Amino acid sequence: MILACTELPLAFPDHIDEPCFEAAGVLFINPSAAHVAAALELALGEPQNA
C-alpha cells in the first residue's frame, strides 16, 4: 500500500521536502514535493537526488 496526500507535511513535518519517505515501515509519497522535484528536474535539465 502506498499512501499519498498533499497534507502529509502536516503529519510528518520532518519529511516536508522529501518526495517519498518511509515511516514505521509504511511508504508515503508527498505529491506536492514530488511535483516540485520533477518540475525542478525538468527546468534544470538534469536529474535531482530525491
CHARMM-style PDB file with segment names, atoms N, HN, CA, C and O in Angstrom:
ATOM      1  N   MET     1       0.836  -1.148   0.000  1.00  0.00      PROA
ATOM      2  CA  MET     1       0.000   0.000   0.000  1.00  0.00      PROA
ATOM      3  C   MET     1       0.898   1.233   0.000  1.00  0.00      PROA
ATOM      4  O   MET     1       1.883   1.293   0.736  1.00  0.00      PROA
ATOM      5  N   ILE     2       0.564   2.180  -0.802  1.00  0.00      PROA
ATOM      6  HN  ILE     2      -0.236   2.131  -1.400  1.00  0.00      PROA
ATOM      7  CA  ILE     2       1.265   3.458  -0.826  1.00  0.00      PROA
ATOM      8  C   ILE     2       0.275   4.541  -0.421  1.00  0.00      PROA
ATOM      9  O   ILE     2      -0.812   4.644  -0.990  1.00  0.00      PROA
ATOM     10  N   LEU     3       0.654   5.341   0.556  1.00  0.00      PROA
ATOM     11  HN  LEU     3       1.537   5.258   1.018  1.00  0.00      PROA
ATOM     12  CA  LEU     3      -0.189   6.441   0.977  1.00  0.00      PROA
ATOM     13  C   LEU     3       0.380   7.743   0.419  1.00  0.00      PROA
ATOM     14  O   LEU     3       1.565   8.033   0.583  1.00  0.00      PROA
ATOM     15  N   ALA     4      -0.460   8.508  -0.228  1.00  0.00      PROA
ATOM     16  HN  ALA     4      -1.423   8.272  -0.361  1.00  0.00      PROA
ATOM     17  CA  ALA     4      -0.031   9.787  -0.792  1.00  0.00      PROA
ATOM     18  C   ALA     4      -1.116  10.819  -0.506  1.00  0.00      PROA
ATOM     19  O   ALA     4      -2.304  10.567  -0.709  1.00  0.00      PROA
ATOM     20  N   CYS     5      -0.688  11.972  -0.037  1.00  0.00      PROA
ATOM     21  HN  CYS     5       0.277  12.176   0.128  1.00  0.00      PROA
ATOM     22  CA  CYS     5      -1.654  13.005   0.314  1.00  0.00      PROA
ATOM     23  C   CYS     5      -0.947  14.351   0.364  1.00  0.00      PROA
ATOM     24  O   CYS     5       0.201  14.431   0.801  1.00  0.00      PROA
ATOM     25  N   THR     6      -1.609  15.393  -0.072  1.00  0.00      PROA
ATOM     26  HN  THR     6      -2.542  15.328  -0.427  1.00  0.00      PROA
ATOM     27  CA  THR     6      -0.999  16.721  -0.052  1.00  0.00      PROA
ATOM     28  C   THR     6      -0.871  17.276   1.364  1.00  0.00      PROA
ATOM     29  O   THR     6      -0.147  18.247   1.582  1.00  0.00      PROA
ATOM     30  N   GLU     7      -1.565  16.672   2.329  1.00  0.00      PROA
ATOM     31  HN  GLU     7      -2.154  15.883   2.153  1.00  0.00      PROA
ATOM     32  CA  GLU     7      -1.479  17.122   3.714  1.00  0.00      PROA
ATOM     33  C   GLU     7      -0.420  16.372   4.522  1.00  0.00      PROA
ATOM     34  O   GLU     7      -0.322  16.575   5.733  1.00  0.00      PROA
ATOM     35  N   LEU     8       0.375  15.511   3.884  1.00  0.00      PROA
ATOM     36  HN  LEU     8       0.296  15.346   2.901  1.00  0.00      PROA
ATOM     37  CA  LEU     8       1.395  14.760   4.613  1.00  0.00      PROA
ATOM     38  C   LEU     8       2.376  15.639   5.373  1.00  0.00      PROA
ATOM     39  O   LEU     8       2.780  15.257   6.471  1.00  0.00      PROA
ATOM     40  N   PRO     9       2.786  16.803   4.850  1.00  0.00      PROA
ATOM     41  CA  PRO     9       3.707  17.643   5.626  1.00  0.00      PROA
ATOM     42  C   PRO     9       3.144  18.055   6.989  1.00  0.00      PROA
ATOM     43  O   PRO     9       3.912  18.309   7.917  1.00  0.00      PROA
ATOM     44  N   LEU    10       1.841  18.125   7.119  1.00  0.00      PROA
ATOM     45  HN  LEU    10       1.217  17.918   6.364  1.00  0.00      PROA
ATOM     46  CA  LEU    10       1.250  18.452   8.414  1.00  0.00      PROA
ATOM     47  C   LEU    10       1.434  17.312   9.412  1.00  0.00      PROA
ATOM     48  O   LEU    10       1.632  17.548  10.604  1.00  0.00      PROA
ATOM     49  N   ALA    11       1.367  16.079   8.921  1.00  0.00      PROA
ATOM     50  HN  ALA    11       1.206  15.887   7.953  1.00  0.00      PROA
ATOM     51  CA  ALA    11       1.504  14.918   9.787  1.00  0.00      PROA
ATOM     52  C   ALA    11       2.963  14.531  10.015  1.00  0.00      PROA
ATOM     53  O   ALA    11       3.307  13.975  11.058  1.00  0.00      PROA
ATOM     54  N   PHE    12       3.827  14.829   9.027  1.00  0.00      PROA
ATOM     55  HN  PHE    12       3.547  15.281   8.179  1.00  0.00      PROA
ATOM     56  CA  PHE    12       5.241  14.456   9.099  1.00  0.00      PROA
ATOM     57  C   PHE    12       6.115  15.659   8.762  1.00  0.00      PROA
ATOM     58  O   PHE    12       6.713  15.694   7.686  1.00  0.00      PROA
ATOM     59  N   PRO    13       6.204  16.638   9.645  1.00  0.00      PROA
ATOM     60  CA  PRO    13       6.969  17.855   9.339  1.00  0.00      PROA
ATOM     61  C   PRO    13       8.465  17.603   9.124  1.00  0.00      PROA
ATOM     62  O   PRO    13       9.131  18.413   8.481  1.00  0.00      PROA
ATOM     63  N   ASP    14       9.003  16.508   9.643  1.00  0.00      PROA
ATOM     64  HN  ASP    14       8.462  15.849  10.166  1.00  0.00      PROA
ATOM     65  CA  ASP    14      10.425  16.203   9.448  1.00  0.00      PROA
ATOM     66  C   ASP    14      10.722  15.762   8.015  1.00  0.00      PROA
ATOM     67  O   ASP    14      11.883  15.745   7.606  1.00  0.00      PROA
ATOM     68  N   HSD    15       9.692  15.408   7.251  1.00  0.00      PROA
ATOM     69  HN  HSD    15       8.749  15.422   7.584  1.00  0.00      PROA
ATOM     70  CA  HSD    15       9.869  14.917   5.887  1.00  0.00      PROA
ATOM     71  C   HSD    15       9.225  15.854   4.862  1.00  0.00      PROA
ATOM     72  O   HSD    15       8.838  15.416   3.779  1.00  0.00      PROA
ATOM     73  N   ILE    16       9.111  17.117   5.194  1.00  0.00      PROA
ATOM     74  HN  ILE    16       9.426  17.473   6.074  1.00  0.00      PROA
ATOM     75  CA  ILE    16       8.363  18.068   4.366  1.00  0.00      PROA
ATOM     76  C   ILE    16       8.917  18.210   2.943  1.00  0.00      PROA
ATOM     77  O   ILE    16       8.148  18.429   2.006  1.00  0.00      PROA
ATOM     78  N   ASP    17      10.238  18.087   2.769  1.00  0.00      PROA
ATOM     79  HN  ASP    17      10.862  17.908   3.529  1.00  0.00      PROA
ATOM     80  CA  ASP    17      10.845  18.283   1.449  1.00  0.00      PROA
ATOM     81  C   ASP    17      11.115  16.985   0.704  1.00  0.00      PROA
ATOM     82  O   ASP    17      11.659  17.020  -0.400  1.00  0.00      PROA
ATOM     83  N   GLU    18      10.754  15.845   1.272  1.00  0.00      PROA
ATOM     84  HN  GLU    18      10.312  15.817   2.169  1.00  0.00      PROA
ATOM     85  CA  GLU    18      11.044  14.559   0.652  1.00  0.00      PROA
ATOM     86  C   GLU    18       9.857  14.099  -0.202  1.00  0.00      PROA
ATOM     87  O   GLU    18       8.733  14.018   0.292  1.00  0.00      PROA
ATOM     88  N   PRO    19      10.106  13.799  -1.486  1.00  0.00      PROA
ATOM     89  CA  PRO    19       9.013  13.300  -2.346  1.00  0.00      PROA
ATOM     90  C   PRO    19       8.438  11.973  -1.854  1.00  0.00      PROA
ATOM     91  O   PRO    19       7.238  11.735  -1.984  1.00  0.00      PROA
ATOM     92  N   CYS    20       9.283  11.108  -1.290  1.00  0.00      PROA
ATOM     93  HN  CYS    20      10.258  11.302  -1.184  1.00  0.00      PROA
ATOM     94  CA  CYS    20       8.782   9.872  -0.696  1.00  0.00      PROA
ATOM     95  C   CYS    20       9.651   9.538   0.512  1.00  0.00      PROA
ATOM     96  O   CYS    20      10.841   9.850   0.550  1.00  0.00      PROA
ATOM     97  N   PHE    21       9.033   8.904   1.483  1.00  0.00      PROA
ATOM     98  HN  PHE    21       8.066   8.650   1.452  1.00  0.00      PROA
ATOM     99  CA  PHE    21       9.736   8.540   2.702  1.00  0.00      PROA
ATOM    100  C   PHE    21       9.022   7.379   3.363  1.00  0.00      PROA
ATOM    101  O   PHE    21       7.858   7.097   3.078  1.00  0.00      PROA
ATOM    102  N   GLU    22       9.735   6.717   4.244  1.00  0.00      PROA
ATOM    103  HN  GLU    22      10.680   6.947   4.476  1.00  0.00      PROA
ATOM    104  CA  GLU    22       9.171   5.603   4.984  1.00  0.00      PROA
ATOM    105  C   GLU    22       9.101   5.972   6.458  1.00  0.00      PROA
ATOM    106  O   GLU    22      10.051   6.517   7.020  1.00  0.00      PROA
ATOM    107  N   ALA    23       7.983   5.675   7.067  1.00  0.00      PROA
ATOM    108  HN  ALA    23       7.211   5.233   6.610  1.00  0.00      PROA
ATOM    109  CA  ALA    23       7.795   5.914   8.497  1.00  0.00      PROA
ATOM    110  C   ALA    23       7.048   4.723   9.075  1.00  0.00      PROA
ATOM    111  O   ALA    23       5.981   4.347   8.589  1.00  0.00      PROA
ATOM    112  N   ALA    24       7.614   4.142  10.105  1.00  0.00      PROA
ATOM    113  HN  ALA    24       8.481   4.447  10.500  1.00  0.00      PROA
ATOM    114  CA  ALA    24       7.016   2.975  10.768  1.00  0.00      PROA
ATOM    115  C   ALA    24       6.755   1.845   9.783  1.00  0.00      PROA
ATOM    116  O   ALA    24       5.766   1.122   9.903  1.00  0.00      PROA
ATOM    117  N   GLY    25       7.655   1.699   8.801  1.00  0.00      PROA
ATOM    118  HN  GLY    25       8.458   2.286   8.703  1.00  0.00      PROA
ATOM    119  CA  GLY    25       7.531   0.613   7.830  1.00  0.00      PROA
ATOM    120  C   GLY    25       6.515   0.857   6.732  1.00  0.00      PROA
ATOM    121  O   GLY    25       6.211  -0.052   5.958  1.00  0.00      PROA
ATOM    122  N   VAL    26       5.983   2.067   6.650  1.00  0.00      PROA
ATOM    123  HN  VAL    26       6.230   2.805   7.278  1.00  0.00      PROA
ATOM    124  CA  VAL    26       4.977   2.405   5.636  1.00  0.00      PROA
ATOM    125  C   VAL    26       5.571   3.440   4.677  1.00  0.00      PROA
ATOM    126  O   VAL    26       6.146   4.437   5.115  1.00  0.00      PROA
ATOM    127  N   LEU    27       5.432   3.203   3.373  1.00  0.00      PROA
ATOM    128  HN  LEU    27       4.965   2.393   3.018  1.00  0.00      PROA
ATOM    129  CA  LEU    27       5.917   4.136   2.366  1.00  0.00      PROA
ATOM    130  C   LEU    27       4.874   5.226   2.133  1.00  0.00      PROA
ATOM    131  O   LEU    27       3.704   4.939   1.877  1.00  0.00      PROA
ATOM    132  N   PHE    28       5.315   6.472   2.225  1.00  0.00      PROA
ATOM    133  HN  PHE    28       6.265   6.704   2.432  1.00  0.00      PROA
ATOM    134  CA  PHE    28       4.446   7.615   1.983  1.00  0.00      PROA
ATOM    135  C   PHE    28       4.992   8.395   0.793  1.00  0.00      PROA
ATOM    136  O   PHE    28       6.207   8.506   0.626  1.00  0.00      PROA
ATOM    137  N   ILE    29       4.116   8.925  -0.018  1.00  0.00      PROA
ATOM    138  HN  ILE    29       3.129   8.835   0.118  1.00  0.00      PROA
ATOM    139  CA  ILE    29       4.501   9.781  -1.133  1.00  0.00      PROA
ATOM    140  C   ILE    29       3.878  11.149  -0.897  1.00  0.00      PROA
ATOM    141  O   ILE    29       2.669  11.281  -0.706  1.00  0.00      PROA
ATOM    142  N   ASN    30       4.740  12.165  -0.916  1.00  0.00      PROA
ATOM    143  HN  ASN    30       5.722  12.057  -1.071  1.00  0.00      PROA
ATOM    144  CA  ASN    30       4.282  13.544  -0.774  1.00  0.00      PROA
ATOM    145  C   ASN    30       4.155  14.103  -2.193  1.00  0.00      PROA
ATOM    146  O   ASN    30       5.156  14.536  -2.765  1.00  0.00      PROA
ATOM    147  N   PRO    31       2.953  14.105  -2.775  1.00  0.00      PROA
ATOM    148  CA  PRO    31       2.810  14.513  -4.170  1.00  0.00      PROA
ATOM    149  C   PRO    31       3.225  15.961  -4.427  1.00  0.00      PROA
ATOM    150  O   PRO    31       3.695  16.278  -5.519  1.00  0.00      PROA
ATOM    151  N   SER    32       3.061  16.833  -3.452  1.00  0.00      PROA
ATOM    152  HN  SER    32       2.680  16.576  -2.564  1.00  0.00      PROA
ATOM    153  CA  SER    32       3.494  18.227  -3.645  1.00  0.00      PROA
ATOM    154  C   SER    32       5.003  18.283  -3.840  1.00  0.00      PROA
ATOM    155  O   SER    32       5.484  18.922  -4.776  1.00  0.00      PROA
ATOM    156  N   ALA    33       5.759  17.615  -2.960  1.00  0.00      PROA
ATOM    157  HN  ALA    33       5.368  17.096  -2.200  1.00  0.00      PROA
ATOM    158  CA  ALA    33       7.220  17.598  -3.079  1.00  0.00      PROA
ATOM    159  C   ALA    33       7.657  16.849  -4.332  1.00  0.00      PROA
ATOM    160  O   ALA    33       8.635  17.239  -4.969  1.00  0.00      PROA
ATOM    161  N   ALA    34       6.959  15.793  -4.692  1.00  0.00      PROA
ATOM    162  HN  ALA    34       6.164  15.476  -4.174  1.00  0.00      PROA
ATOM    163  CA  ALA    34       7.303  15.029  -5.898  1.00  0.00      PROA
ATOM    164  C   ALA    34       7.120  15.887  -7.148  1.00  0.00      PROA
ATOM    165  O   ALA    34       7.947  15.842  -8.059  1.00  0.00      PROA
ATOM    166  N   HSD    35       6.051  16.661  -7.195  1.00  0.00      PROA
ATOM    167  HN  HSD    35       5.379  16.698  -6.455  1.00  0.00      PROA
ATOM    168  CA  HSD    35       5.813  17.528  -8.355  1.00  0.00      PROA
ATOM    169  C   HSD    35       6.842  18.650  -8.429  1.00  0.00      PROA
ATOM    170  O   HSD    35       7.311  18.988  -9.515  1.00  0.00      PROA
ATOM    171  N   VAL    36       7.194  19.223  -7.295  1.00  0.00      PROA
ATOM    172  HN  VAL    36       6.813  18.948  -6.412  1.00  0.00      PROA
ATOM    173  CA  VAL    36       8.207  20.283  -7.278  1.00  0.00      PROA
ATOM    174  C   VAL    36       9.551  19.718  -7.732  1.00  0.00      PROA
ATOM    175  O   VAL    36      10.248  20.356  -8.520  1.00  0.00      PROA
ATOM    176  N   ALA    37       9.926  18.534  -7.249  1.00  0.00      PROA
ATOM    177  HN  ALA    37       9.359  18.016  -6.608  1.00  0.00      PROA
ATOM    178  CA  ALA    37      11.189  17.915  -7.648  1.00  0.00      PROA
ATOM    179  C   ALA    37      11.204  17.622  -9.148  1.00  0.00      PROA
ATOM    180  O   ALA    37      12.221  17.833  -9.810  1.00  0.00      PROA
ATOM    181  N   ALA    38      10.086  17.138  -9.688  1.00  0.00      PROA
ATOM    182  HN  ALA    38       9.260  16.967  -9.151  1.00  0.00      PROA
ATOM    183  CA  ALA    38      10.010  16.850 -11.124  1.00  0.00      PROA
ATOM    184  C   ALA    38      10.085  18.135 -11.947  1.00  0.00      PROA
ATOM    185  O   ALA    38      10.740  18.160 -12.989  1.00  0.00      PROA
ATOM    186  N   ALA    39       9.430  19.191 -11.500  1.00  0.00      PROA
ATOM    187  HN  ALA    39       8.898  19.171 -10.654  1.00  0.00      PROA
ATOM    188  CA  ALA    39       9.474  20.466 -12.223  1.00  0.00      PROA
ATOM    189  C   ALA    39      10.882  21.049 -12.202  1.00  0.00      PROA
ATOM    190  O   ALA    39      11.351  21.587 -13.205  1.00  0.00      PROA
ATOM    191  N   LEU    40      11.553  20.942 -11.065  1.00  0.00      PROA
ATOM    192  HN  LEU    40      11.173  20.505 -10.250  1.00  0.00      PROA
ATOM    193  CA  LEU    40      12.925  21.437 -10.950  1.00  0.00      PROA
ATOM    194  C   LEU    40      13.857  20.650 -11.869  1.00  0.00      PROA
ATOM    195  O   LEU    40      14.712  21.228 -12.540  1.00  0.00      PROA
ATOM    196  N   GLU    41      13.687  19.340 -11.892  1.00  0.00      PROA
ATOM    197  HN  GLU    41      12.993  18.870 -11.347  1.00  0.00      PROA
ATOM    198  CA  GLU    41      14.494  18.492 -12.767  1.00  0.00      PROA
ATOM    199  C   GLU    41      14.275  18.870 -14.231  1.00  0.00      PROA
ATOM    200  O   GLU    41      15.232  18.968 -15.000  1.00  0.00      PROA
ATOM    201  N   LEU    42      13.038  19.078 -14.607  1.00  0.00      PROA
ATOM    202  HN  LEU    42      12.261  18.998 -13.982  1.00  0.00      PROA
ATOM    203  CA  LEU    42      12.720  19.461 -15.987  1.00  0.00      PROA
ATOM    204  C   LEU    42      13.303  20.849 -16.315  1.00  0.00      PROA
ATOM    205  O   LEU    42      13.866  21.046 -17.392  1.00  0.00      PROA
ATOM    206  N   ALA    43      13.168  21.792 -15.399  1.00  0.00      PROA
ATOM    207  HN  ALA    43      12.710  21.632 -14.524  1.00  0.00      PROA
ATOM    208  CA  ALA    43      13.643  23.159 -15.632  1.00  0.00      PROA
ATOM    209  C   ALA    43      15.172  23.204 -15.736  1.00  0.00      PROA
ATOM    210  O   ALA    43      15.717  23.953 -16.547  1.00  0.00      PROA
ATOM    211  N   LEU    44      15.859  22.408 -14.921  1.00  0.00      PROA
ATOM    212  HN  LEU    44      15.417  21.799 -14.263  1.00  0.00      PROA
ATOM    213  CA  LEU    44      17.318  22.418 -14.927  1.00  0.00      PROA
ATOM    214  C   LEU    44      17.914  21.468 -15.961  1.00  0.00      PROA
ATOM    215  O   LEU    44      19.100  21.548 -16.282  1.00  0.00      PROA
ATOM    216  N   GLY    45      17.079  20.568 -16.479  1.00  0.00      PROA
ATOM    217  HN  GLY    45      16.116  20.503 -16.218  1.00  0.00      PROA
ATOM    218  CA  GLY    45      17.549  19.631 -17.481  1.00  0.00      PROA
ATOM    219  C   GLY    45      18.488  18.569 -16.936  1.00  0.00      PROA
ATOM    220  O   GLY    45      19.258  17.974 -17.689  1.00  0.00      PROA
ATOM    221  N   GLU    46      18.429  18.328 -15.642  1.00  0.00      PROA
ATOM    222  HN  GLU    46      17.803  18.811 -15.030  1.00  0.00      PROA
ATOM    223  CA  GLU    46      19.290  17.311 -15.047  1.00  0.00      PROA
ATOM    224  C   GLU    46      18.554  16.651 -13.896  1.00  0.00      PROA
ATOM    225  O   GLU    46      17.762  17.301 -13.214  1.00  0.00      PROA
ATOM    226  N   PRO    47      18.804  15.368 -13.672  1.00  0.00      PROA
ATOM    227  CA  PRO    47      18.127  14.674 -12.567  1.00  0.00      PROA
ATOM    228  C   PRO    47      18.564  15.214 -11.209  1.00  0.00      PROA
ATOM    229  O   PRO    47      19.733  15.534 -10.999  1.00  0.00      PROA
ATOM    230  N   GLN    48      17.605  15.308 -10.295  1.00  0.00      PROA
ATOM    231  HN  GLN    48      16.654  15.048 -10.465  1.00  0.00      PROA
ATOM    232  CA  GLN    48      17.875  15.751  -8.929  1.00  0.00      PROA
ATOM    233  C   GLN    48      17.801  14.552  -8.016  1.00  0.00      PROA
ATOM    234  O   GLN    48      17.017  13.637  -8.268  1.00  0.00      PROA
ATOM    235  N   ASN    49      18.594  14.529  -6.961  1.00  0.00      PROA
ATOM    236  HN  ASN    49      19.231  15.272  -6.756  1.00  0.00      PROA
ATOM    237  CA  ASN    49      18.512  13.461  -5.969  1.00  0.00      PROA
ATOM    238  C   ASN    49      17.307  13.714  -5.090  1.00  0.00      PROA
ATOM    239  O   ASN    49      17.110  14.814  -4.575  1.00  0.00      PROA
ATOM    240  N   ALA    50      16.501  12.672  -4.928  1.00  0.00      PROA
ATOM    241  HN  ALA    50      16.660  11.778  -5.347  1.00  0.00      PROA
ATOM    242  CA  ALA    50      15.295  12.804  -4.112  1.00  0.00      PROA
ATOM    243  C   ALA    50      15.411  12.007  -2.848  1.00  0.00      PROA
ATOM    244  OT1 ALA    50      14.486  12.000  -2.036  1.00  0.00      PROA
TER     245      ALA     50
END
